[in-house]
């Protein structure tokens, strides 16, 4: 039996990585059952999804879309027209591909495909990673299957056909990693202190400035920093920084699991997917929630891990105030504390998220074994 899926979601890695993880889960489940599976992604080729999806080996189709302004503005007309054109493109794609369902992980790029699917009466499946849903997912949840990264969201998605708590999907390769194995794969010696810093796919000026200042301090002379500055980095990368032997600067890291599991400490934002990756890899993490996230949901995410001992939380303001230096140095010099955090992180990992997602989708399609 062959199943056909169209998947959409983009703008940031918080939308794209879950979409890629779900695609991999569907392929693995089909192969396990002796079935075939065809998948097409939609999004904007100029967005991050236009780069990451083809790299992951999936068919990608460029669709026009623009975000709706939060406040009344002439931009509303422009966005409506662009999304209308994107909807027409998706209607043609649906007619040609004939998907069994459409799956969205959110972001404004998802709107055209979901609108087209609803017009064609194609089943819509939504995965919402955060405790507080994004606009697109909440708007289009009526009569859809909604899979959530956090529990107890039935009241938020009251108009959905069904709400299923699945947890947040991460790539299967993230599970079962060891510090030693990841270091070997990356070429780092076991006796070298390694700090991995990632401020999300769009970067973080706060974390980037912290690293660029720290790497020059004598206290960190024996520490190697690897930082993902993001595609839209706003901090100047000077020539002297590029020449420092203990600093590695990258625009984007496709395999954060390798670095998170290899590092003595990872300094990260606290998006829902990042938190799932922390637990999957057993990372020793210091989480710095993005202070402007909707409903401050990153602080909620970070605290849910920290209260179980699975990481530490430092506010963005405290990093800017210079308080991170001592916190990081103390953690780097305390191997037993690092190991405690790693074990606590692993204990929180939801290892059957993949099964929960594939079973929910198959049940919604009426062919759950």
N, C-alpha and C positions, 0 to 999 in steps of 0.2 A: 504494500500500500504506500502511496506517495502523499505526503502532506506539503502544502505550500503556505509559506508565511511571508507577510510583508511587515517589516519592523521599522519603526521610526523613533527618533529621539536625538537631540543634539544641542549644540551650543557650547556645552562644557563637558568635561570628562565624567561629571556626576550623572549625566544623562547617557552618554555614549558607552561607557564601560559596562553598565548594567545591560544595555541593549546587546552588546557583543557577548556578554556572558550568557544571556538568555538564548541567543542564537546558537552558541556552542552547546548548551544544554539540550536544545531541541535536536541538533544533529546527533549528539551522543545517544540520546534516547531512541531516536529512529534507528540508528545502527544497531543498538542493543536488541531491538525488536525485529530486526531484519527488514525494516522499512526504508524508504528513501525520503529525503527532505530537501526542499528547495526554498531558498530564502533570498529576498530582495530587500535592501535597505533604501529608505528615502531620507533626504535631508538637503542641506545646501553644500555644494561642492567647495564654496569659499569658507565654510565653517570647519571646525575641528573634525567633525564627522566625515567630511569629504576627504580628509587625510587618513584618519584612523581606520575607517571601515574597509576601504580597499586594501590597506596594509594587512588587515586581518584575514583577507582572502574572500571577502563577501562582495556580491554584486551590489553596486551603489548607483542610485539614480538621483540626479540633481532635480530638485523641485523648488519653485519659487515660494518664498515666505518672508514675512516681516513681523516683528513683535508688535503687539497692540500696546499703545501708551497706557500708563496707569491713570493718567488724568486726561480730560477732554482736550483734544488738540487736533489741528489739521492733519497730523500724522495718522490719525485714525482712518481717514479716507484712503490714504496711500497704502496702509497696511491691509485694509479690507480688500482693496483691488489686487494687491500682490497675492494674498491668500486665496482669493477667488481664482486667480490664474493658476496657482499651485494646485487647487482642488481639481480644476479641469485636467491638469497634467496627471494627477493621481487617478482620476476616473478612467483615463485611457490606460494607465498602467494596470489597474484592477481588471479592466476588460481583457487585456492581453494575458496577464499572468494568472488570473482566476485564483486568488488566495483563499485558503480555508478560513483565515482570520487575519486581522491586523493587530499588531502589538505595539504599544507606545510606552516609552519610558519618560516622556515629557520634554519640555522645551517648546518654544514657539514653532520650531520647524515641524513639529508633529501635527499641527492643526490641519493643514491641507489633506493629509492622508486620512486622518480620522473623519473629517467632514465627508470625504469621498466614500469612505467605507460605510458610514451611516446612511448615506444616500443610496448605496447599493445593497443595503441590508447585510453587509458582511459583519460577522461577529467582531467586536472590539474588546481587546484585553489590555489592561493598563497596569503597569507596575509603578507604584509611587514609593520612592526610596526614603523620603523624609517624614518626620513626625508631623509636619505641617505641609500639606500638598501644594504643588505648584499650580498656577492658574489653569494651564492647559489640561492637566490631568483631572482637576476638580471639575472643570467646565464640561468635559466630555465623558464623565463617569456614568452618566445616566444610561441605564440598561446595559452596562458593560460589566465584565468580570474585572474586579480591582484586586490586585495583589499588593500587599503592603510590606514595607521594610520594618515597620514598628507595629506592635499589637494594639488592639482596642481602637481601631479607626472606623468602625461601623457607623458611628454617629456622623462622621465627616462625609462619608460616601453613602448617604441615606438612599439615594436614587439608583445606586448600582444594583445589578442583578444579584451579585454576590461579592462579599469581601472576604479575602483569604489572607491570613498572616503567613507570609512565606519567609520573611527576612530578606536581606539584600544580597543579590547574587554577585559572586566574584568568580573569576576564572578558576577552573578546577586546578590549574597549575599552581595556584597560590597556597593550596593546602599541602601539608607534609614537608614543607621546606625546613632545612636546618641552617643555623648560622654558619657552620663550617662548610656545608655544601654550597651555599649561596656565595660565600666569600671565594671559594675555589673557582666557581663559575665566573665571578667578576674579576678574578685575578688579584684579590686583596689577601695579604698575609694575615694569619690568625692573631698575631701579636700587635697589630696596628690598630689604634683607635679610629673608628669610623663613625661619622655623624652624617646622616642623610636628612636633607631638608627639602620639603615640597609644599608649596603654598597653593596647590590646586592647579588645574590646567591653565588658568589665566595668570597665575603667579601671585605673589604677596610682597608688596614693598616692605612691609614690616619685617618679615622673615629674611628677605634678601638683604636688607640693610644690616640686620643683626649678624648674618654670616659674613658679609663683606667687612664689617668692623672686627668681628671676633678673630677671623683668620689671620689678622696681622698682630694679634696680641700674643705676648710670650707665653701666657698661660695655656694657649692652645697650640703651641709649637709642635706637639707630638700627635696632633689630631688631624685626620684627613677629612675634609668637608666635601660632600657631593650635594649640589643644589640644583633643583629644577626651577628655573626662574620664570617659566611660563612663556606662552606665545606673545603676551602683551606686556612684557617686563617694562616697568617705568623707571628702573634704577640704572644709572649709567654703569656700564662695565668697562672700566678703564684698562689700559694696556698693562699696568703693573699688576692688576688683579689676575689677568689672563696668564701672567708669567709665574704666579705663585705655585710652587710644587705641591702644596697641601690643599689646593682648591680645584675642584672640577665643576665647571659650569655647563649646564645643559638647558636647552629650551623646553624639552619635554622628555619624559622617561616612559617608554612603552611598557617596561617590566618593573614597576615599582616594588613588586613582591620580592624581587631579588635583593634590592637595596634595603627594604624594610626588614627583611629577615637577616641580612648580613650585618647591618649596622649595630653598633653598641647602643646607639640612641637615634631615633627618628623624630624630627620636629615637623609636625604636620598640622594642617587645618583639621576640622572635625566634621566634614560633610558625612552624610550617612554612609556612602560607599567607602570613603576612607576609613571610617570606623569599622566597617565590615572587613576591610582589608587588613586592618591592624590585628583583629582577632584571628583571621584566617592564617596570617603569617606568624602570629605570636610575636609581634613587634614590641620592642621596648620604646614606648612613645611618650613624647611630651606634646600634648595637643593645645593649639592656640586657636580657639574658635574665631571665625570671621565675625567681627562685631556688627556688621550690617546685614547679616543673613535675616531673611524673613522670620519674624517671631523669635529671633535669637535662637533658632533651632540648633545651631552648631554647639552652643553652650550646653543645651539639653543633651545632645548626643555625647559630647565629651564627658559630662558628669555621669552619664549612665555607665560609662566604662570605668571612670576613675573611682566611683564609689565601691566598685568590686576589686579595686587594686590593679586594674588593667590599664595603667598609664597615669600621667600627671596632667593637670590643667594649669596653664598660665595664660592670663588675659593678654589681649593685644596691647593694651595700655601698659601692662607691666613689662612686656618685652621692650616697648619704646622707652620705658623708664630705666632700662638697664638691669632689670632684676633677673633676666634669664641667664646671665653669665654664671653666677654662683650656682644656680639650680642645675645647669648643664654640667658644670665642672664636678659638682658633688656626685651626680649620677654616674658620670664617666669613671669616677674613682671608686665606685661601689659596685663591684661585679655581682655580689649577692643580691643587691637591690634590683639590678637589671634582670637577673634570672627570676626573681619573684614576679616582676611585672610581666615578663614573657609567659610564665606559667599561667598567670591570671588572665592574660589576653587569650591564650589558647583555650582556656576553660569556657570562655564566652562565645566561642565560634559556633555558629549554627551550621552544622555539617550537612544537614539534609535539605538545605535551601533549594538545591537543584531539583530534588525529587518533589518537593512541595510545589515548585513552579510548574514543572512538566505535568504533574498529575492534575493540578488545577486547570491547566490549559486543555488537557485531554478530556477532563470531565465536562468542561464548558462546551467542548465540541461534540460531546455525546459519545465518545469512544474510549472512555476510561476502562481498562481491562479489569 
